[in-house]
Amino acid sequence: MSLTPAELTSSVTGGIGTSPQRPDGNLKVRGEFAYASDLWHEDMIWGSTLRSPHPYARIVSIDLTEALKVPGVYAVLTHQDVPGSNLYGLEHKDQPVLAVDVVRYQGEAVALVGADHPETATRAMKRIKVEYEVLEPVVDMETAADDTPLHPGGNLVRHVPIRRGDQAPTADVVVTGRYEVGMQDQAFLGPESGLAVPAEDGGVDLYIATQWLHVDQGQVASALGMPLDKVRLTLSGVGGAFGGREDLSMQVHACMLALHTRKPVKMVYNREESFYGHVHRHPAVLHYEHGATRDGKLVYVKARIFLDGGAYASSTGAVVANAATLGVGPYEVDNVTVDCYGVYTNNPPCGAMRGFGAVQAGFAYESQMDKLAEALGVDPVDLRIANAMTEGSVMPTGQVVDSAAPVAQLLKLVKDKPMPPVATTVDLRSMPGGVSNTTHGEGVVRGVGYAVGIKNVCFSEGYDDYSTARVRVQVINGELVALAHTAACEVGQGLVTIMQQIVRTELGVQRVTILPMDTTIGNGGSTSASRQTYVTGGAVKAACAAVRDKLAKLASGRELSEVDLVELLGDDVVDETVEWRHRATEPIDPETGQGNAHVQYGFAAHRAVVDVDVELGLVKVVELDCAQDVGNALNPQAVLGQIQGGSAQGLGLAVMEEIQTAGGKVRNPSFTDYLIPTVLDMPPMSIDVLELADPHAPYGVRGVGEPPTISSTPAIVAAIRAATGLALTRVPVRPEHITQT
């Protein structure tokens, strides 16, 4: 007879519902944690990448002669040296490993150098002579579909229409708006880095900072012309990701150099190269029309959304689907007409970033709700509550929301919070502009704004979304030990801690070791879509249940709590591997957008309080409060950290973060000119965490990491509008947007 987990864990600490110390925490705080950029190998050489200076150009010729003459250079490679397929990509194989006859964005990889020192590699790289015929770039996302085709088949990556209800509705009150979202960078602190080591069997071992080991493995193997078992990946220390490591960066390049030279090859991007070397958040232009009755009931929402995918597809198709299916927000609307387009341009490639299409739509539909409230003369929070979806509501896709949707409750929680006091004395640290002494309070106006958002959790549209987990129990030095092995990437979010908590809870074993994440075990899926606690957590839980059943059989029917497991196991090992899936989704109809596209929905609401120097256009976020339903807080401290971190990125998009481009060229590829919030920019946060369990999810969990990024940006901009009386239809809000006359 098998016991339940609760009966096994009476003497175990650090299980689910607690906040045990992270195994990597002290090392990271002390600066002793080994990140991918710290990798080292005897006799290794260094790789460097030559990148295009042009957004769009034809390659006339490449001359490697002078680069090969540099002492210490082992190899200079071009597209002709790619052993397998020269095309890769997450959804469409449209991006070359190394450019062949054309470059489609500034920073595209053209050639590789391997040398005995990174400075030697850089010197040689600068001696490669490339003759370009510069072409006129395509840069306008709204007209790109009709512009010069950048790829066979044209510039439209995907169009997703959503049609529900009356397509020619009328309403008493109608508001329209055009909104823009700038290109945001993931801005992870650890740049792209990895080490490729040629193996004796002719294959290669790659140690890499990534978000998805098996998808990387498949693309690398294809480019190298090798079977999967000859390309082995192991996760190295990851210094943040937020979507920017889903696509390949230097994975194939390092492996090509290692196989060509038969030496270990290390590659580490500097900060400028990192800005060129990974995808960003899609910039967007969004046209919205909301119609409502005179008493504030939404009648219809119409939207045309354009997302700039840049030079290559990456995950643009999935981002388009998210922006479309979530494009009306967490509101009940009977009549919906949405068209979302993702297009190719010669701007930097864009793909996954925290919030994944819902961020862009959220800024627009929440701005519209404020505009509608003003037109109706009602409180903006009351308008939202009156139209808020609940459990049982129907999405614009026709999907029924079949777990908690506490939208109204979240809004009430943030609205009812006490307001921060207004300073009675001047403290420059609390003023817009800070200690730069731009103001002593004159010209400073306070504003308050609210927003709520919706985000899908896990992969969607019929994708086979699963994770594999192996759990082993054995006796080591007289102590019962559990080991868990998955390929799910720890990128800083705390997955290693959650897996330990689950194993302790399910098996009653205090000592739990998480094995290195690599491709020797089955796919763990991507660390994205707020999915790992749900899916890999589910896999670990299921593997533990299988181990528990096997232990019960070994105990010959006795209650496990009455059995000395150390004595029972002896030298034996109990080992189980499980492949676990959540409930299925389905593709949406290509004509109407109808279908059960998503697994689960997450909700968060924010209230922002800001002080604005209306004379200089400077903004100080005074307080940023949040309420969010997390289903079940398996690790309460980690949950708060995710909400704070997501809110910080939303603040960045609201008032400072943007990769600025002109004619396809990046103007600010550095942390000198690309600004992100620091500890001095982040205000106090009062956070309410609801735990309304999802009956369909392991432990009732609901993805946590992305929802706060969606509602924080529009809440801050709403507060700035309240302080200034300006429309403010673009993010980030710059000083000149506030001071314009």
N, C-alpha and C positions, 0 to 999 in steps of 0.2 A: 504494500500500500504506500502510495506517495503522499508526502505532506505538502501542504500549501506553503508558499514562500514565507508568509507571516509566521508560521509555526517553526520555521528554520532560523529566523533572524533575531531571536530574542536577545542574544548576546553579542550581536554584530553592530558596530557603529559605522556611520558614513554611507548608509543606504539612501534610497530615494526619499525625497522630502527634506533632506538635510543639505548643508553646504560644506562638505569636507574640503580640506586643503587640496589645491590642484597639485598633481605630481610635478608639473613643470613650473609652478608658480615661483618658488624661491630662486630657481636658476635664472628665470627671466628677470626678476627684480634685481638680482645681483650682477646681471650681465654675463652670466656663465652658460646660458643656454646656447647650444650649438645650432645655429641657423644654416641654411643651405650655403650662404656666402662664406661660412667658416670651413667648408669642406676642404680637405687636403689629401694629396696622394703623392707618394714618393715618385719622383721622375715625371710629374705631371707637367703639361704645357698649358698655355692660355689661349683661349679663342676670342676672336673679335669679329664684329660684323660691319661690313660696309653698307651704308644705307643711302637711299636716294635723297638728294636735296630738293627734288621737285615733286609736286603733288601729282603731276600727270606728264609723262614724257615717253618717247620711244627710245629704246636703247639702240644706238647705232653701232657701237663697238666697245669692247672691254679689253684693255691691255694690262696683263699681269706682270710684264717683264721686270719692271723696276722693283715691284714688291717682292718678287722671288729672289732678288739680289741682296736683300737685307739680311745681314748675319743673324742667325738665331731663328729664322723662319723655317718651319717644317712643311707647311702646306698653304696654298692659296687656292680656294675652290669656288666654282661658279655652278650654275644650273646644270652644266654638262657633267658635273661630278655627282649629281644626285643618283644613287644606285637604283631606286625604285620609282614610284610615282612622284612627280614634282608638284602634285596638288593635294591639299589637305583642307579640312574645315569641319566644324562641329555639325552643321546641318547640311551644308553643300560643300563639296570639294572644289572650291573655286579660288583658293589662295595658293600661290606658288611657294615652295620651300625657299627658292631663290629665283628672282625675276628672270624671265627669259627674254622677251622682246619689248616689254613695256613695263613701266612702273605706274601704279595707280594711286599712291599716296606718298606724302613726304615721310621718309623713314622706312620705306619698304626695303627689305633685305636683298642685296644684289650679289655680294661675295663674302667669303669667309677667309680668315687668316688664323693659322695656328702657329704660335711662336713660344720661345722659351721664357718670355717675360711679357706681362701685359703691355708695358710701354713699347716693347719691340713689336708686338702685334699691332699696336696703334700706329706706329711709324710706318710699318709696311702697308697697313690698310690705306693710309693717306697717299701712298704711291701708286695705288691702282688707278689707272686712267680709264674713265668711262665717258664716252661721248654720247650726249643726249640730244634728241630733237624735242624741244619743249612744246607741249600741247596745251590748249586752253582747257583748264579744269572745269568739271561740272561740280558746282558747290551749292546750288539752291535746291533744298529738299522738296519744295512745293512744285517745282517744274522739272525735276530730274527725270521723271518717268518719260517725258517727251523730249529729253535732251540727247546728246550724243551717247550711243550705247557703250557702256564701259565693259560689258560682258555679253557673251552670246545670249540672245533672248531678251536683251534690254535691261533697263535699270530698275524695274519693279521686282523687289525680292518677294514680297507677299502683300496681298490685299485681303483683309478679313472684314466682311460685312456682318453686322448684327441687325436682324429685322424681327421685331416683336410688336404685335398689336397693330393699331391703325397707323398707316404710313403717311397719312395726310391729316393729322390732327389739328385742332384749333384750341386756343386757350385764352383766358381772360387777360392774363399778364404774361408777357414774353420778354426775356432778356437774352442778349447775345453777347459774345465776347470772342476775341482772338488772343491767344496766350502763347508765350514762348518759354521754353526751358532750355537753358544753356548746357553745354557739354561738361559733365562732371567727371572727375577722375576718381578711381578707387583710392588712390593716394596711400597705399599700404607702405609701411615703413621699410620692409625688407624687399629690396629690389630683386628682379628675376635673377636666379642663380642656380647652378647645378654642376655636377661632375659626371662625365661619361667615362667608363673604364672598359676598354676592349677585353673580351673574355677569351679563354683558351679554346672554347668550342666555336669560335668565329662569330659569336654574338656580342652583345654589349650590355653592360649593367649601368643604368642611369639612376643617379641619386638626385632628386629634383624637388623643388618647392612647387606644388601644384594643388589643384582642387579635385582632380579626377584621374586617378592613376590608370585605370583600364582604358579610358578613351584616349589618353595620351599614348598608351602602349600601342593601341590599334593604329593610330595615325603615324607614329614613329616607325612601326614595323612596315607599314605600307610604303613610306618614303624610302626606307632602307632596302626594300625588296626582300625582307626576311620573314620567316614564320614568327608567330607571337612568342613561342617559347625561347627564341633567341634574343628577345628584347625584354629585359627584366627591369622593372622600375621599383625603387624604394623611396618612400617619402622622406625628405629631409626637413629640417626645421623651417617652418613657414612663418614669415613675419607679416601676417595679414593677407587677405585675399579679396573679399567682398565682390567676387565675380570676375576680377581681373586676371585670375589664373586658370579660368576654364579653358581658354584657348592656348594653343602652343605658342611659345616664345622662342627660346633657344634650344628646345629639346632635340629636334632633329639636327640642328647645326652642330651641337656638341658631339652628338653621336657620329655624324659624318666625319668630323675631324679626328675623333678617336679611332675610328675604323681605318681611316686613310693613313694615319701616322703610326697606328698601333701603340699609341701612348694615351694615358689618362688625360682628359682635356677638361679644364675648368673654365666656365664662363660666368661672369658677373656683370650685370648692367650697371652703369652709373645712373644717376637720377635722370639726367636728360634722356638717355637711351631708354630708360624705363617708360617715360612718357610716350615715346614712339613705339615701344615694343609690346604694349598690351592695349586691349580694347578699352573703351570708355562708355559712360552712360550716353544713350542716344539723345542728342538734341531733338527738340520737338517743336512743331507748330500745331496748335490745336484750336479749331473753330467750334464753338459750342452755341447751342440754342436751347433754352429751358422754357417750357410753358407750364403755367400753373393756374389753378382756379383763384378767385379773389380771396378765398379763405386759406390759401397756402398749400393746397394739395397739388403735388406734381402731376401733370397730365402727360407730358412727353419730354424726352431729351433727344436732341439730334446733335451729332458730332462728326467732324471730319478731322482726322488725326494724321499727321505726317511725322514719321520717325526717320532720321538721317542715319542710315546704317554704315555710311562711309564706304570705303573701297571694297570690302569683302563682307560676305553674309554673316559670318560668325553665328550668333543665336538670334539674329534679327527676326526671323520668322516666328519664333516663340515669343519674343518681346512684343511683336505686333499683336499676337493673339491675346496676350495678357492685357495690353492697353485697351483692346477692343472689348473683351469679355467683362472687364472690370471698369469700363469707361464711364458708367453712370454713377459709380460710387455705391455706398451701402444704403441705398434708398429704394423704396418700392415705386416702380414706374411701369405703368401698363404698356406704354407706347414708346418704343426705342428704335432709333435709326442711327447706326454708327458705321462709319467707314474708316478703317485704319490702314495706312499704307506704310510699308517699309521700303526704302529705296537705296540704291547704290549712288554714291557720289565720290568725288576725289578728296573728301575730307577724311580724317583719321578713322580707321575702322572702329565700330561701336558694337557692343555686345552686352554681356551680363554685368549688371551692377545691382547691388542691394535694392530691392523694390521692383526691379525687372518689368518696366513698362507701367506698373501701377503708380509709380512716383509721378511720371509726367501727366497721366490722366488725373491723378489726385489733385495736383495743383490747379488744373483747369476746372474740374467739376466743383471743387470747394470754393474757388473764386466765384463761380457762377451762383452757388448757393448764397453767398454773401450779397451778390448783386441782386438776386431775386428777393432776398429779405429786405433790402433797401427799397426796392420797387414796391413791395407790398406794405412797407412800414411796420414790419414785425421784427422781433428779436431773432438774430441769426441762429442761435442755439435752439430756440423754440421751433423754428422752421425745420431744422434738421430732425429734431425729435418727432415732429408731426409726420415726417415722411420716412422715418427710420425703419429699416428692415428688421425682422425678428426671425426666430426659428420658424420655419415653415414658409417664409417668403420665397418668391420665385425670382431667380436671376434673369437678366435680359436674354440669357441663353436658354431659358426654360428650365434650368436646373433648380430643384428645390433645395433650399438650405436646411439640412436635416440634423444640425446640431446648434448649440447656443450661438445666437447672434445678438449680443446685448448692446446694440448700438446706442439706444436711448439711455441705458444705464451708464454707459461710459461717458456720454456727453454730460449727463447730470452730475456725475462725480467730479469732472473737471470744472464745471460751472460753479459748483457749490464750494470749491476750495476758497479759503480766505485769501484776500488780495495781499500782495507784499506791500509793506509800508512805503510811503513816499519819504525820501530822506529829508530830514529837517536841517541837516548841516551838509556842507559841500565836502564830499570825499571824491577826489579826482578819479580814484580807482573805480568808482561806481558810475562815472559819467561817460556818455558817448565820447570817444576819443581818448578816454583814460588819462594817464599821467602826461600825455602830450600837452595838457593844459589848454585845450581848444575851447573849453567852456567851463563856467562855474555855475551852470544851471540855466543861464539865460538862453532862450531859444529852444529849450528842451521840453518836449511834449510826450506824455505817456499815452500808450495805446494798448488795447487788449484784443486778442483775436482767438478764434476757435476753429478747429477742424477735426474731421474724423475720416478714417480711411478703411479700405478693405484690401486684403491680399490673399491670393491663393497660396496653399502650402503643398509641397511636393510637386512632382512633374505631372503634366496634364495631357489632355487630348489623346488618350489611348497609349501613351508611352509605357513601355514595360519597365516600371519603376520598382526596383528591388534592391536588397542588400544581402550580402553573405557574411555570416559570422560563424566562427569556430570557437568553442569553449572547451577547455581541457581542465580536469581536476586531477591532481596527483599529490603525493607526499614528497616534500623536499626538506631534508634535514629534520625529519620528525614533525614537520608542520604541514597542515593542509593548505594547499595553494591552488588558486584558480588562475588560468591564463586565458585571455581573450584575444582573438586575432581577427581583424577585418582589414579591408582595403579602403575604408572610409577615412578621408583625410582630416586630420586635426590641423586647422589653420589658425588656431588661437581662440576658437569659440568655446573650448572646454569639453569636446567630445570624449577625450580620454577619461575625464572625471566622471561623466555620465555613464560610460560603459562600466567603470569600476563600481559605481553606485548600483547599477542594475544587477551586476553579478553578485554583489554582496546581498542584495535584497532577495534574489531568486534562489541562491544556493546557501546562504548563511555562512559564507567563507569570508573571513576578514581580509586575508592577504590576497589581493588581486593584482596581477601584472598584465599590462596591455602590451602585446607584442608589436614590434615595428610594423607599420602599414606598408604593404608591398603587393606585387602582382602574383605572388605564389599562392594566394587565396583568391576566391572568386570575387567578382565585381562588388564594390561597395557603393557605386553610384557617386554622383558629384556632391561635394559639400557646397550646396546651393539650394535655393528654393525652400529654405527653412526646413529641410527634410531629414537631417541626419538623426536627430533625437527620435523622430517618428519612425523612420525606416530602419536605420542601423540599430537604433534602440530596440525596435521590434524584433530584429534579427537576433540580437544578443539575448533578449528575453526568451525567444523561442528556442535558441540553442541551449540556454540554461534549463528550460523545461525538459528538453530531451536528455540532458545530463542527469537531471533529477530523477527522471523515470528510470534510467539505467542504474543509478545508485540504489533506487528502491528495489529493483530486481536482484541486485547483488546482496541486498540486506535480507533476502529470502522472506519478504513479506512483513518484516518487522518495521515499526515506525522509525523513520530516519533519526528523529530526535533522540531515540533511545540507543542509537548505534554509534560506536566510536568509529568515525569515518577514517581516521588515521590507521586504526587497526584493520578496518575492513578492506581498505585499498592496498595497504602494504606497498609493494612495488608496482602494482597495477596502475593503469592510467585509464580514466574515463574521458572519452574525446568524442564530441559531436559537432557536426557542421550542418548549418541550416541556411537555406535560401528563403528569404521572407519577402512577401509582397503585401502592399496595402490593397484595398478594394480597387477594382478596375475603374478607369475613366474611359471616355470614348471621344473620337474625333468629332469636332463640330461640323455641322453641315456647311459646305463651302458657299452656298447661296444665301443661307439665312443665319448662320452662326448659332444654330440651335444644337443642344447636346449637353450631356453631363460631362463637361470638360475638366472639372477640377475635383480633387480629393477632399479638400477641406478649405475653410476660409478663416482668416484671422482678422481681428479688428482692434484698432487703437484710436484714442482721441487725445488731443492736446489742447491746452490753453497756454497761450504765449502772452507775456507782458513785456513790453519794450519801452525804452526811452529813446526818442529820436531828436537829434539836433537838426531842426528843420532848416537852419541856415547853412550848415555845412554838409548835411546829408548823412551824418554818422548815426549808426544804430547801436544801441546796447540792449541785448536781450537780458532782461532783469530776472525773469523766471520762466521756466518751461516745464509745465506740469503735464503728467500723462496718466491715463487710465487704460489698461489693456487686459483682455482676457487671454490667459495662457493655458486654459484647460486644466493643467495640473503642473505646479511648479516643482519639477523633480529636483532642482537645485536652486533654491530661492535667490541666493546671492548671484548666481550666474544669470538668472532671469533679469534681475535689476541691471546687471552690467550690459546685457543685450539691449534693454530698453534705453539706457543712457547712451550707449554707443550709437544705436540707430538714430536717436534724436540728435546727436551731435552731427552726424552726416547730413541730416535734414536741415539743421541750422546752417551748415556750411553751404548747402545749395541755396538756401534762402538769401544769404547776405554776402557771400564772398567767393565761393568755389566756381570757377569756370575755366576750361581750356579755351582760350580765345584763338580763333583762326581768321585769317584774311587770305582770300584766294586759295584756300586749301592748306596754307602754311600755318603751323602752330607758332604763336607769338610768345608763349610763356611756359616752356617746358622745364620748369625748375620750381623748387619750393620758395625761391625768392619772389617769384611773380605769380605762382599758383598758390593761393592762400588756403589753409585749412584751419579750423578752429583749434585753439590751444586751450590749456586749462583756464586761462584768463578770459576766454570767450564763452566758455560754458557756464551757464547760470545755475543756481540751485534748482533741483528738480524734486517735486513731490510726486510720488508714483503710487497709484492704486493698482494692485494686481488682483484680478478676478480669477477664480479657478472653477470654471464651469466645464466640467469634463466632457470631452467628445466621446460618445459611446463607441465610436468606430475606430478609435486610435488606441495604441498601447498606453496603458496607465491614464487614458483620457487626455493625452498631451495635445497641445496646439502649437504650431510653429511660432517662435517668438521674435526672431531676429529682424524681420523685414517690416512688419506693420508700423513701428514707430518712425521709420524713415519716411513713410508716406504722408502721415498727418502733421508731422512737425513743421515741414516747409510751408504749407499753406496757412497754418496757424500763425507763424511768425509774420508772414507777409500780410495777413489780415490785420494783425496788430499794428504793423507799420501804416497800413491804409487808415486804420482808425485814428492814428496819431496825426496823419498828414492830410487826410481827405483826398489823397491821390488814388488813381485807378490801379496803378502798378500791376501790369499784366505780364511782366517778364521776370524770371529769376535766373541768376541772382539779382537782387535789388542793389543797384550801385548808387553811390552818392549823387551822381548827376541825375538819376531818375527822381530823386527826392527834391533836389534844388532847382530843377527845371521850371521855368516860368511859363 
